[in-house]
Amino acid sequence: MTASVQELLSTFDSLTEPERLEIVLEILKRVTYLELPPLSHDDLILNAEEIFLELDKQESAYE
């Protein structure tokens, strides 16, 4: 991850919830017009693994 992306994410994390939602909506509007290549099988597995690990972490926090 580049320094500018890290800075952007750090700024995003410091915003209020309504501001974050506003940013997310604007980003989603813009990404719908990008021509992205399809994800490979390996990419899908990696992303699924990251999601499940995060869900496990959140679930453990509630126990």
CHARMM internal coordinates of N, CA and C (Angstrom, degrees):
IC EDIT
DIST 1 N 1 CA 1.4391
DIST 1 CA 1 C 1.5250
ANGL 1 N 1 CA 1 C 107.86
DIST 1 C 2 N 1.3038
ANGL 1 CA 1 C 2 N 115.65
DIHE 1 N 1 CA 1 C 2 N 134.06
DIST 2 N 2 CA 1.4590
ANGL 1 C 2 N 2 CA 119.33
DIHE 1 CA 1 C 2 N 2 CA -178.21
DIST 2 CA 2 C 1.5283
ANGL 2 N 2 CA 2 C 110.71
DIHE 1 C 2 N 2 CA 2 C -76.45
DIST 2 C 3 N 1.3213
ANGL 2 CA 2 C 3 N 115.38
DIHE 2 N 2 CA 2 C 3 N 163.30
DIST 3 N 3 CA 1.4610
ANGL 2 C 3 N 3 CA 120.93
DIHE 2 CA 2 C 3 N 3 CA 179.87
DIST 3 CA 3 C 1.5245
ANGL 3 N 3 CA 3 C 111.19
DIHE 2 C 3 N 3 CA 3 C -62.90
DIST 3 C 4 N 1.3308
ANGL 3 CA 3 C 4 N 117.20
DIHE 3 N 3 CA 3 C 4 N -38.00
DIST 4 N 4 CA 1.4628
ANGL 3 C 4 N 4 CA 119.49
DIHE 3 CA 3 C 4 N 4 CA -179.18
DIST 4 CA 4 C 1.5313
ANGL 4 N 4 CA 4 C 111.35
DIHE 3 C 4 N 4 CA 4 C -67.71
DIST 4 C 5 N 1.3300
ANGL 4 CA 4 C 5 N 117.35
DIHE 4 N 4 CA 4 C 5 N -35.61
DIST 5 N 5 CA 1.4684
ANGL 4 C 5 N 5 CA 120.96
DIHE 4 CA 4 C 5 N 5 CA 177.01
DIST 5 CA 5 C 1.5249
ANGL 5 N 5 CA 5 C 109.37
DIHE 4 C 5 N 5 CA 5 C -68.62
DIST 5 C 6 N 1.3157
ANGL 5 CA 5 C 6 N 117.34
DIHE 5 N 5 CA 5 C 6 N -43.03
DIST 6 N 6 CA 1.4683
ANGL 5 C 6 N 6 CA 120.61
DIHE 5 CA 5 C 6 N 6 CA 177.65
DIST 6 CA 6 C 1.5237
ANGL 6 N 6 CA 6 C 111.19
DIHE 5 C 6 N 6 CA 6 C -60.60
DIST 6 C 7 N 1.3282
ANGL 6 CA 6 C 7 N 116.41
DIHE 6 N 6 CA 6 C 7 N -41.07
DIST 7 N 7 CA 1.4680
ANGL 6 C 7 N 7 CA 120.88
DIHE 6 CA 6 C 7 N 7 CA 178.51
DIST 7 CA 7 C 1.5297
ANGL 7 N 7 CA 7 C 110.61
DIHE 6 C 7 N 7 CA 7 C -64.68
DIST 7 C 8 N 1.3186
ANGL 7 CA 7 C 8 N 116.05
DIHE 7 N 7 CA 7 C 8 N -42.46
DIST 8 N 8 CA 1.4594
ANGL 7 C 8 N 8 CA 120.22
DIHE 7 CA 7 C 8 N 8 CA 178.55
DIST 8 CA 8 C 1.5241
ANGL 8 N 8 CA 8 C 111.10
DIHE 7 C 8 N 8 CA 8 C -61.67
DIST 8 C 9 N 1.3307
ANGL 8 CA 8 C 9 N 117.17
DIHE 8 N 8 CA 8 C 9 N -44.23
DIST 9 N 9 CA 1.4618
ANGL 8 C 9 N 9 CA 121.34
DIHE 8 CA 8 C 9 N 9 CA 179.20
DIST 9 CA 9 C 1.5293
ANGL 9 N 9 CA 9 C 111.55
DIHE 8 C 9 N 9 CA 9 C -66.17
DIST 9 C 10 N 1.3006
ANGL 9 CA 9 C 10 N 116.90
DIHE 9 N 9 CA 9 C 10 N -37.05
DIST 10 N 10 CA 1.4610
ANGL 9 C 10 N 10 CA 120.80
DIHE 9 CA 9 C 10 N 10 CA 177.53
DIST 10 CA 10 C 1.5317
ANGL 10 N 10 CA 10 C 110.27
DIHE 9 C 10 N 10 CA 10 C -64.51
DIST 10 C 11 N 1.3117
ANGL 10 CA 10 C 11 N 115.85
DIHE 10 N 10 CA 10 C 11 N -42.88
DIST 11 N 11 CA 1.4672
ANGL 10 C 11 N 11 CA 120.38
DIHE 10 CA 10 C 11 N 11 CA 176.66
DIST 11 CA 11 C 1.5209
ANGL 11 N 11 CA 11 C 110.32
DIHE 10 C 11 N 11 CA 11 C -63.32
DIST 11 C 12 N 1.3180
ANGL 11 CA 11 C 12 N 116.62
DIHE 11 N 11 CA 11 C 12 N -43.55
DIST 12 N 12 CA 1.4662
ANGL 11 C 12 N 12 CA 121.70
DIHE 11 CA 11 C 12 N 12 CA 177.98
DIST 12 CA 12 C 1.5263
ANGL 12 N 12 CA 12 C 110.30
DIHE 11 C 12 N 12 CA 12 C -57.15
DIST 12 C 13 N 1.3326
ANGL 12 CA 12 C 13 N 117.17
DIHE 12 N 12 CA 12 C 13 N -45.06
DIST 13 N 13 CA 1.4592
ANGL 12 C 13 N 13 CA 121.71
DIHE 12 CA 12 C 13 N 13 CA -178.98
DIST 13 CA 13 C 1.5256
ANGL 13 N 13 CA 13 C 112.54
DIHE 12 C 13 N 13 CA 13 C -63.30
DIST 13 C 14 N 1.3158
ANGL 13 CA 13 C 14 N 117.01
DIHE 13 N 13 CA 13 C 14 N -25.81
DIST 14 N 14 CA 1.4673
ANGL 13 C 14 N 14 CA 120.20
DIHE 13 CA 13 C 14 N 14 CA -178.25
DIST 14 CA 14 C 1.5330
ANGL 14 N 14 CA 14 C 112.87
DIHE 13 C 14 N 14 CA 14 C -86.56
DIST 14 C 15 N 1.3191
ANGL 14 CA 14 C 15 N 117.51
DIHE 14 N 14 CA 14 C 15 N -6.43
DIST 15 N 15 CA 1.4649
ANGL 14 C 15 N 15 CA 121.15
DIHE 14 CA 14 C 15 N 15 CA -179.09
DIST 15 CA 15 C 1.5272
ANGL 15 N 15 CA 15 C 110.92
DIHE 14 C 15 N 15 CA 15 C -77.26
DIST 15 C 16 N 1.3222
ANGL 15 CA 15 C 16 N 114.49
DIHE 15 N 15 CA 15 C 16 N 161.85
DIST 16 N 16 CA 1.4574
ANGL 15 C 16 N 16 CA 119.65
DIHE 15 CA 15 C 16 N 16 CA 173.94
DIST 16 CA 16 C 1.5262
ANGL 16 N 16 CA 16 C 108.65
DIHE 15 C 16 N 16 CA 16 C -74.11
DIST 16 C 17 N 1.3291
ANGL 16 CA 16 C 17 N 116.29
DIHE 16 N 16 CA 16 C 17 N 163.96
DIST 17 N 17 CA 1.4627
ANGL 16 C 17 N 17 CA 120.42
DIHE 16 CA 16 C 17 N 17 CA -179.51
DIST 17 CA 17 C 1.5376
ANGL 17 N 17 CA 17 C 112.13
DIHE 16 C 17 N 17 CA 17 C -57.64
DIST 17 C 18 N 1.3511
ANGL 17 CA 17 C 18 N 119.77
DIHE 17 N 17 CA 17 C 18 N -46.06
DIST 18 N 18 CA 1.4747
ANGL 17 C 18 N 18 CA 118.99
DIHE 17 CA 17 C 18 N 18 CA 178.12
DIST 18 CA 18 C 1.5385
ANGL 18 N 18 CA 18 C 113.15
DIHE 17 C 18 N 18 CA 18 C -61.31
DIST 18 C 19 N 1.3373
ANGL 18 CA 18 C 19 N 115.91
DIHE 18 N 18 CA 18 C 19 N -36.36
DIST 19 N 19 CA 1.4658
ANGL 18 C 19 N 19 CA 119.15
DIHE 18 CA 18 C 19 N 19 CA 178.48
DIST 19 CA 19 C 1.5297
ANGL 19 N 19 CA 19 C 110.87
DIHE 18 C 19 N 19 CA 19 C -67.62
DIST 19 C 20 N 1.3317
ANGL 19 CA 19 C 20 N 116.53
DIHE 19 N 19 CA 19 C 20 N -40.08
DIST 20 N 20 CA 1.4721
ANGL 19 C 20 N 20 CA 119.91
DIHE 19 CA 19 C 20 N 20 CA 177.38
DIST 20 CA 20 C 1.5211
ANGL 20 N 20 CA 20 C 110.87
DIHE 19 C 20 N 20 CA 20 C -61.65
DIST 20 C 21 N 1.3146
ANGL 20 CA 20 C 21 N 116.70
DIHE 20 N 20 CA 20 C 21 N -44.07
DIST 21 N 21 CA 1.4656
ANGL 20 C 21 N 21 CA 119.97
DIHE 20 CA 20 C 21 N 21 CA 178.88
DIST 21 CA 21 C 1.5228
ANGL 21 N 21 CA 21 C 111.50
DIHE 20 C 21 N 21 CA 21 C -61.37
DIST 21 C 22 N 1.3226
ANGL 21 CA 21 C 22 N 116.12
DIHE 21 N 21 CA 21 C 22 N -39.59
DIST 22 N 22 CA 1.4626
ANGL 21 C 22 N 22 CA 120.40
DIHE 21 CA 21 C 22 N 22 CA 178.26
DIST 22 CA 22 C 1.5297
ANGL 22 N 22 CA 22 C 111.20
DIHE 21 C 22 N 22 CA 22 C -62.32
DIST 22 C 23 N 1.3259
ANGL 22 CA 22 C 23 N 116.02
DIHE 22 N 22 CA 22 C 23 N -43.99
DIST 23 N 23 CA 1.4712
ANGL 22 C 23 N 23 CA 120.96
DIHE 22 CA 22 C 23 N 23 CA 178.15
DIST 23 CA 23 C 1.5238
ANGL 23 N 23 CA 23 C 110.52
DIHE 22 C 23 N 23 CA 23 C -63.25
DIST 23 C 24 N 1.3246
ANGL 23 CA 23 C 24 N 116.83
DIHE 23 N 23 CA 23 C 24 N -46.24
DIST 24 N 24 CA 1.4674
ANGL 23 C 24 N 24 CA 121.04
DIHE 23 CA 23 C 24 N 24 CA -178.94
DIST 24 CA 24 C 1.5215
ANGL 24 N 24 CA 24 C 110.20
DIHE 23 C 24 N 24 CA 24 C -58.79
DIST 24 C 25 N 1.3233
ANGL 24 CA 24 C 25 N 117.28
DIHE 24 N 24 CA 24 C 25 N -45.03
DIST 25 N 25 CA 1.4659
ANGL 24 C 25 N 25 CA 120.01
DIHE 24 CA 24 C 25 N 25 CA 179.52
DIST 25 CA 25 C 1.5212
ANGL 25 N 25 CA 25 C 111.73
DIHE 24 C 25 N 25 CA 25 C -60.95
DIST 25 C 26 N 1.3178
ANGL 25 CA 25 C 26 N 116.82
DIHE 25 N 25 CA 25 C 26 N -42.53
DIST 26 N 26 CA 1.4659
ANGL 25 C 26 N 26 CA 120.07
DIHE 25 CA 25 C 26 N 26 CA 179.52
DIST 26 CA 26 C 1.5255
ANGL 26 N 26 CA 26 C 111.51
DIHE 25 C 26 N 26 CA 26 C -65.70
DIST 26 C 27 N 1.3196
ANGL 26 CA 26 C 27 N 117.04
DIHE 26 N 26 CA 26 C 27 N -40.79
DIST 27 N 27 CA 1.4680
ANGL 26 C 27 N 27 CA 120.21
DIHE 26 CA 26 C 27 N 27 CA 179.06
DIST 27 CA 27 C 1.5198
ANGL 27 N 27 CA 27 C 110.03
DIHE 26 C 27 N 27 CA 27 C -65.26
DIST 27 C 28 N 1.3317
ANGL 27 CA 27 C 28 N 117.07
DIHE 27 N 27 CA 27 C 28 N -44.26
DIST 28 N 28 CA 1.4672
ANGL 27 C 28 N 28 CA 119.83
DIHE 27 CA 27 C 28 N 28 CA 179.07
DIST 28 CA 28 C 1.5245
ANGL 28 N 28 CA 28 C 111.93
DIHE 27 C 28 N 28 CA 28 C -60.95
DIST 28 C 29 N 1.2985
ANGL 28 CA 28 C 29 N 117.09
DIHE 28 N 28 CA 28 C 29 N -38.17
DIST 29 N 29 CA 1.4788
ANGL 28 C 29 N 29 CA 120.07
DIHE 28 CA 28 C 29 N 29 CA 177.01
DIST 29 CA 29 C 1.5264
ANGL 29 N 29 CA 29 C 110.54
DIHE 28 C 29 N 29 CA 29 C -60.89
DIST 29 C 30 N 1.3169
ANGL 29 CA 29 C 30 N 115.75
DIHE 29 N 29 CA 29 C 30 N -40.26
DIST 30 N 30 CA 1.4679
ANGL 29 C 30 N 30 CA 120.10
DIHE 29 CA 29 C 30 N 30 CA -175.72
DIST 30 CA 30 C 1.5238
ANGL 30 N 30 CA 30 C 112.70
DIHE 29 C 30 N 30 CA 30 C -77.15
DIST 30 C 31 N 1.3293
ANGL 30 CA 30 C 31 N 117.97
DIHE 30 N 30 CA 30 C 31 N -33.88
DIST 31 N 31 CA 1.4606
ANGL 30 C 31 N 31 CA 119.61
DIHE 30 CA 30 C 31 N 31 CA -177.47
DIST 31 CA 31 C 1.5097
ANGL 31 N 31 CA 31 C 112.89
DIHE 30 C 31 N 31 CA 31 C -74.17
DIST 31 C 32 N 1.3005
ANGL 31 CA 31 C 32 N 117.52
DIHE 31 N 31 CA 31 C 32 N -20.62
DIST 32 N 32 CA 1.4628
ANGL 31 C 32 N 32 CA 118.86
DIHE 31 CA 31 C 32 N 32 CA 179.72
DIST 32 CA 32 C 1.5241
ANGL 32 N 32 CA 32 C 111.37
DIHE 31 C 32 N 32 CA 32 C -63.62
DIST 32 C 33 N 1.3210
ANGL 32 CA 32 C 33 N 117.68
DIHE 32 N 32 CA 32 C 33 N -20.68
DIST 33 N 33 CA 1.4669
ANGL 32 C 33 N 33 CA 121.26
DIHE 32 CA 32 C 33 N 33 CA -178.99
DIST 33 CA 33 C 1.5224
ANGL 33 N 33 CA 33 C 113.29
DIHE 32 C 33 N 33 CA 33 C -96.47
DIST 33 C 34 N 1.3265
ANGL 33 CA 33 C 34 N 117.67
DIHE 33 N 33 CA 33 C 34 N -2.91
DIST 34 N 34 CA 1.4605
ANGL 33 C 34 N 34 CA 120.31
DIHE 33 CA 33 C 34 N 34 CA 178.13
DIST 34 CA 34 C 1.5293
ANGL 34 N 34 CA 34 C 110.09
DIHE 33 C 34 N 34 CA 34 C -78.61
DIST 34 C 35 N 1.3027
ANGL 34 CA 34 C 35 N 115.60
DIHE 34 N 34 CA 34 C 35 N 143.30
DIST 35 N 35 CA 1.4605
ANGL 34 C 35 N 35 CA 119.95
DIHE 34 CA 34 C 35 N 35 CA 174.83
DIST 35 CA 35 C 1.5238
ANGL 35 N 35 CA 35 C 107.58
DIHE 34 C 35 N 35 CA 35 C -97.54
DIST 35 C 36 N 1.3191
ANGL 35 CA 35 C 36 N 114.65
DIHE 35 N 35 CA 35 C 36 N 94.97
DIST 36 N 36 CA 1.4540
ANGL 35 C 36 N 36 CA 120.57
DIHE 35 CA 35 C 36 N 36 CA -177.85
DIST 36 CA 36 C 1.5204
ANGL 36 N 36 CA 36 C 109.96
DIHE 35 C 36 N 36 CA 36 C -97.09
DIST 36 C 37 N 1.3241
ANGL 36 CA 36 C 37 N 116.73
DIHE 36 N 36 CA 36 C 37 N 142.24
DIST 37 N 37 CA 1.4622
ANGL 36 C 37 N 37 CA 118.91
DIHE 36 CA 36 C 37 N 37 CA 176.49
DIST 37 CA 37 C 1.5281
ANGL 37 N 37 CA 37 C 109.53
DIHE 36 C 37 N 37 CA 37 C -70.00
DIST 37 C 38 N 1.3219
ANGL 37 CA 37 C 38 N 117.59
DIHE 37 N 37 CA 37 C 38 N 152.39
DIST 38 N 38 CA 1.4656
ANGL 37 C 38 N 38 CA 119.25
DIHE 37 CA 37 C 38 N 38 CA 177.88
DIST 38 CA 38 C 1.5266
ANGL 38 N 38 CA 38 C 110.51
DIHE 37 C 38 N 38 CA 38 C -64.07
DIST 38 C 39 N 1.3321
ANGL 38 CA 38 C 39 N 115.78
DIHE 38 N 38 CA 38 C 39 N 149.00
DIST 39 N 39 CA 1.4549
ANGL 38 C 39 N 39 CA 120.38
DIHE 38 CA 38 C 39 N 39 CA 178.11
DIST 39 CA 39 C 1.5277
ANGL 39 N 39 CA 39 C 109.64
DIHE 38 C 39 N 39 CA 39 C -73.63
DIST 39 C 40 N 1.3115
ANGL 39 CA 39 C 40 N 115.20
DIHE 39 N 39 CA 39 C 40 N 143.20
DIST 40 N 40 CA 1.4545
ANGL 39 C 40 N 40 CA 119.89
DIHE 39 CA 39 C 40 N 40 CA 176.56
DIST 40 CA 40 C 1.5302
ANGL 40 N 40 CA 40 C 108.94
DIHE 39 C 40 N 40 CA 40 C -78.63
DIST 40 C 41 N 1.2973
ANGL 40 CA 40 C 41 N 115.54
DIHE 40 N 40 CA 40 C 41 N 166.50
DIST 41 N 41 CA 1.4657
ANGL 40 C 41 N 41 CA 121.10
DIHE 40 CA 40 C 41 N 41 CA 177.05
DIST 41 CA 41 C 1.5312
ANGL 41 N 41 CA 41 C 110.15
DIHE 40 C 41 N 41 CA 41 C -57.91
DIST 41 C 42 N 1.3331
ANGL 41 CA 41 C 42 N 116.75
DIHE 41 N 41 CA 41 C 42 N -43.33
DIST 42 N 42 CA 1.4673
ANGL 41 C 42 N 42 CA 121.42
DIHE 41 CA 41 C 42 N 42 CA 179.37
DIST 42 CA 42 C 1.5329
ANGL 42 N 42 CA 42 C 111.50
DIHE 41 C 42 N 42 CA 42 C -63.23
DIST 42 C 43 N 1.3433
ANGL 42 CA 42 C 43 N 117.00
DIHE 42 N 42 CA 42 C 43 N -40.03
DIST 43 N 43 CA 1.4634
ANGL 42 C 43 N 43 CA 120.62
DIHE 42 CA 42 C 43 N 43 CA 177.31
DIST 43 CA 43 C 1.5223
ANGL 43 N 43 CA 43 C 110.89
DIHE 42 C 43 N 43 CA 43 C -61.80
DIST 43 C 44 N 1.3233
ANGL 43 CA 43 C 44 N 116.77
DIHE 43 N 43 CA 43 C 44 N -43.12
DIST 44 N 44 CA 1.4656
ANGL 43 C 44 N 44 CA 121.10
DIHE 43 CA 43 C 44 N 44 CA 179.64
DIST 44 CA 44 C 1.5256
ANGL 44 N 44 CA 44 C 111.20
DIHE 43 C 44 N 44 CA 44 C -63.13
DIST 44 C 45 N 1.3188
ANGL 44 CA 44 C 45 N 116.47
DIHE 44 N 44 CA 44 C 45 N -42.58
DIST 45 N 45 CA 1.4679
ANGL 44 C 45 N 45 CA 120.48
DIHE 44 CA 44 C 45 N 45 CA 179.39
DIST 45 CA 45 C 1.5294
ANGL 45 N 45 CA 45 C 110.45
DIHE 44 C 45 N 45 CA 45 C -64.29
DIST 45 C 46 N 1.3209
ANGL 45 CA 45 C 46 N 117.10
DIHE 45 N 45 CA 45 C 46 N -44.43
DIST 46 N 46 CA 1.4558
ANGL 45 C 46 N 46 CA 121.05
DIHE 45 CA 45 C 46 N 46 CA 179.91
DIST 46 CA 46 C 1.5240
ANGL 46 N 46 CA 46 C 111.01
DIHE 45 C 46 N 46 CA 46 C -61.25
DIST 46 C 47 N 1.3301
ANGL 46 CA 46 C 47 N 117.06
DIHE 46 N 46 CA 46 C 47 N -45.59
DIST 47 N 47 CA 1.4596
ANGL 46 C 47 N 47 CA 120.56
DIHE 46 CA 46 C 47 N 47 CA 179.67
DIST 47 CA 47 C 1.5213
ANGL 47 N 47 CA 47 C 111.46
DIHE 46 C 47 N 47 CA 47 C -65.40
DIST 47 C 48 N 1.3181
ANGL 47 CA 47 C 48 N 117.74
DIHE 47 N 47 CA 47 C 48 N -40.36
DIST 48 N 48 CA 1.4651
ANGL 47 C 48 N 48 CA 121.05
DIHE 47 CA 47 C 48 N 48 CA 178.43
DIST 48 CA 48 C 1.5233
ANGL 48 N 48 CA 48 C 109.96
DIHE 47 C 48 N 48 CA 48 C -63.03
DIST 48 C 49 N 1.3283
ANGL 48 CA 48 C 49 N 116.50
DIHE 48 N 48 CA 48 C 49 N -41.82
DIST 49 N 49 CA 1.4591
ANGL 48 C 49 N 49 CA 120.50
DIHE 48 CA 48 C 49 N 49 CA 179.42
DIST 49 CA 49 C 1.5259
ANGL 49 N 49 CA 49 C 111.15
DIHE 48 C 49 N 49 CA 49 C -61.26
DIST 49 C 50 N 1.3350
ANGL 49 CA 49 C 50 N 116.59
DIHE 49 N 49 CA 49 C 50 N -44.18
DIST 50 N 50 CA 1.4649
ANGL 49 C 50 N 50 CA 120.67
DIHE 49 CA 49 C 50 N 50 CA 179.27
DIST 50 CA 50 C 1.5279
ANGL 50 N 50 CA 50 C 111.02
DIHE 49 C 50 N 50 CA 50 C -62.62
DIST 50 C 51 N 1.3231
ANGL 50 CA 50 C 51 N 116.69
DIHE 50 N 50 CA 50 C 51 N -40.43
DIST 51 N 51 CA 1.4672
ANGL 50 C 51 N 51 CA 120.65
DIHE 50 CA 50 C 51 N 51 CA 179.56
DIST 51 CA 51 C 1.5301
ANGL 51 N 51 CA 51 C 110.45
DIHE 50 C 51 N 51 CA 51 C -64.93
DIST 51 C 52 N 1.3200
ANGL 51 CA 51 C 52 N 117.17
DIHE 51 N 51 CA 51 C 52 N -46.89
DIST 52 N 52 CA 1.4613
ANGL 51 C 52 N 52 CA 120.12
DIHE 51 CA 51 C 52 N 52 CA -179.52
DIST 52 CA 52 C 1.5280
ANGL 52 N 52 CA 52 C 112.33
DIHE 51 C 52 N 52 CA 52 C -65.01
DIST 52 C 53 N 1.3284
ANGL 52 CA 52 C 53 N 117.43
DIHE 52 N 52 CA 52 C 53 N -36.87
DIST 53 N 53 CA 1.4649
ANGL 52 C 53 N 53 CA 119.80
DIHE 52 CA 52 C 53 N 53 CA 176.79
DIST 53 CA 53 C 1.5250
ANGL 53 N 53 CA 53 C 110.53
DIHE 52 C 53 N 53 CA 53 C -64.61
DIST 53 C 54 N 1.3129
ANGL 53 CA 53 C 54 N 116.93
DIHE 53 N 53 CA 53 C 54 N -40.53
DIST 54 N 54 CA 1.4678
ANGL 53 C 54 N 54 CA 120.61
DIHE 53 CA 53 C 54 N 54 CA 177.93
DIST 54 CA 54 C 1.5217
ANGL 54 N 54 CA 54 C 110.70
DIHE 53 C 54 N 54 CA 54 C -66.28
DIST 54 C 55 N 1.3197
ANGL 54 CA 54 C 55 N 117.73
DIHE 54 N 54 CA 54 C 55 N -41.03
DIST 55 N 55 CA 1.4672
ANGL 54 C 55 N 55 CA 120.75
DIHE 54 CA 54 C 55 N 55 CA 177.40
DIST 55 CA 55 C 1.5231
ANGL 55 N 55 CA 55 C 111.08
DIHE 54 C 55 N 55 CA 55 C -63.55
DIST 55 C 56 N 1.3246
ANGL 55 CA 55 C 56 N 117.82
DIHE 55 N 55 CA 55 C 56 N -40.99
DIST 56 N 56 CA 1.4599
ANGL 55 C 56 N 56 CA 121.49
DIHE 55 CA 55 C 56 N 56 CA 176.70
DIST 56 CA 56 C 1.5287
ANGL 56 N 56 CA 56 C 111.10
DIHE 55 C 56 N 56 CA 56 C -60.92
DIST 56 C 57 N 1.3305
ANGL 56 CA 56 C 57 N 115.93
DIHE 56 N 56 CA 56 C 57 N -42.27
DIST 57 N 57 CA 1.4615
ANGL 56 C 57 N 57 CA 120.75
DIHE 56 CA 56 C 57 N 57 CA 179.23
DIST 57 CA 57 C 1.5288
ANGL 57 N 57 CA 57 C 110.47
DIHE 56 C 57 N 57 CA 57 C -62.54
DIST 57 C 58 N 1.3351
ANGL 57 CA 57 C 58 N 116.45
DIHE 57 N 57 CA 57 C 58 N -44.61
DIST 58 N 58 CA 1.4627
ANGL 57 C 58 N 58 CA 120.16
DIHE 57 CA 57 C 58 N 58 CA 179.90
DIST 58 CA 58 C 1.5242
ANGL 58 N 58 CA 58 C 110.54
DIHE 57 C 58 N 58 CA 58 C -66.40
DIST 58 C 59 N 1.3153
ANGL 58 CA 58 C 59 N 117.23
DIHE 58 N 58 CA 58 C 59 N -40.26
DIST 59 N 59 CA 1.4510
ANGL 58 C 59 N 59 CA 120.97
DIHE 58 CA 58 C 59 N 59 CA 178.93
DIST 59 CA 59 C 1.5186
ANGL 59 N 59 CA 59 C 111.21
DIHE 58 C 59 N 59 CA 59 C -63.35
DIST 59 C 60 N 1.3208
ANGL 59 CA 59 C 60 N 117.59
DIHE 59 N 59 CA 59 C 60 N -40.03
DIST 60 N 60 CA 1.4614
ANGL 59 C 60 N 60 CA 121.57
DIHE 59 CA 59 C 60 N 60 CA 178.68
DIST 60 CA 60 C 1.5326
ANGL 60 N 60 CA 60 C 111.19
DIHE 59 C 60 N 60 CA 60 C -64.32
DIST 60 C 61 N 1.3151
ANGL 60 CA 60 C 61 N 116.12
DIHE 60 N 60 CA 60 C 61 N -33.83
DIST 61 N 61 CA 1.4673
ANGL 60 C 61 N 61 CA 120.55
DIHE 60 CA 60 C 61 N 61 CA 179.84
DIST 61 CA 61 C 1.5321
ANGL 61 N 61 CA 61 C 111.78
DIHE 60 C 61 N 61 CA 61 C -67.11
DIST 61 C 62 N 1.3337
ANGL 61 CA 61 C 62 N 116.59
DIHE 61 N 61 CA 61 C 62 N -28.59
DIST 62 N 62 CA 1.4668
ANGL 61 C 62 N 62 CA 120.71
DIHE 61 CA 61 C 62 N 62 CA -179.28
DIST 62 CA 62 C 1.5153
ANGL 62 N 62 CA 62 C 112.87
DIHE 61 C 62 N 62 CA 62 C -84.73
DIST 62 C 63 N 1.3212
ANGL 62 CA 62 C 63 N 117.71
DIHE 62 N 62 CA 62 C 63 N -13.21
DIST 63 N 63 CA 1.4748
ANGL 62 C 63 N 63 CA 120.55
DIHE 62 CA 62 C 63 N 63 CA -177.71
DIST 63 CA 63 C 1.5005
ANGL 63 N 63 CA 63 C 112.20
DIHE 62 C 63 N 63 CA 63 C -83.14
END
COOR INIT
IC SEED 1 N 1 CA 1 C
IC BUILD
